[in-house]
Structure formats: structure tokens, C-alpha cells
Amino acid sequence: MKKQEIRFIPETFNQIELGYLSNSQTPCSPMYPNDATDDLWNEIIIKAPEKIIIPNTCLKTGIKPIFPVCVAMVITARRGYKYAQLSDEVLHIRNTESNKWITGQIFDETLLDGNPIVPSPVEDDWKKELQKRIKDAQKYTEDELDEGRASGTYRNIDLLKYVDISLDQGIYEIYFSTKGLESNKVQVEIVFEE
């Protein structure tokens, strides 16, 4: 099925490439056309379509809909080390008529080719250094986590690739979390169309 059969409002969501490695800024990205790394610091912002219109033919043929989410985030190295145990990138979604959140971890699907990842000979040295950095970072206060180097990234992902949820017609609330941070929450209306 082509993405164009499902319609998004605003329509710019029809033109973006989705996937873990689709990490470029697009017109759907939060803060577009500004660069998030100029304005964010230990922050995550997401955008999603206001409305996703799914033809009933998709439902009848069992074709899975698409639910685009665009993420912009900038996280300092200090925060990354202090919250290393919370490094999973997680999407959260709930129907607004329910209090139950359903979550899914984002992963790099290109690593799932069936081949084992072979450790590097220097991996043991790196693991020791990483553990030292994580231990050292525990002393930082929340304010001190905003100091030092930071890196930013964009993600353009299909929520339904990572979260096991079957959509009903209605309004959904979503957000993204990693490294002890939570993004803004956005609402998306799902509409089934004859």
C-alpha cells in the first residue's frame, strides 16, 4: 500500500520518509525551519498530524495504517551518562477515552538482519570507560546536567512500527521519552472513511 492512500492533515506529513534512520529535518519537524540544536537544551519536542484519515478499504484488507511522529531533541552528554539506564527511546500513546498508556521502544531496524553483532577487541576498554563516566555523572544536580557538550537529532518515525496498538476512531494523545525527559504531548484524531 502506498502511503498516499492514507491522508494526513496537514498534508506535509504525506511527503516525509519514515524510519529509524530517517533523521533529517523536514517541514514536519518541530521548530522547522529553525535548527532545534540552536534553541533546545535537554528537551524533546514532537509533532504529529492533527488528523489521520484511514480508508475503510485499508481496514478490510488488513493493511496497517501509518502514524507519523517527528521528533527533535537535544541532550547533553552529562544527562546521557547520568540517565544511561533510561536510554531507551519510547513512544507512549493512549486513546483519550482511556487512562491506559501503551508504549513501544524505538529500535534501529537495520540491526535486525539475523547476524550476531561481533564485539570489537577494544570493547572491554570502552565498557570500563563508559561505566566510569556513568558513575561520575551521578554526582551532577539537575541544573548541572545542562552544562557541557550536547548533541541533537531528529527522528521521523511510524509509531505503529514500534507500538502494538490497534487504532479505533477517536482522539489519541502521544508523547516520547528518553534519558529521563518527556516530550510535549500532542493529540491526533483518527478518522475512518468510506
PyMOL commands that set and color helices and strands:
alter all, ss='L'
color gray80, all
select helices_A, chain A and resi 3-5+11-15+36-39+56-61+77-82+84-86+109-111+123-137+144-146+159-162
alter helices_A, ss='H'
color red, helices_A
select strands_A, chain A and resi 7-9+43-47+51-55+68-76+89-95+102-106+150-158+170-178+181-182+186-193
alter strands_A, ss='S'
color yellow, strands_A
deselect
rebuild
show_as cartoon
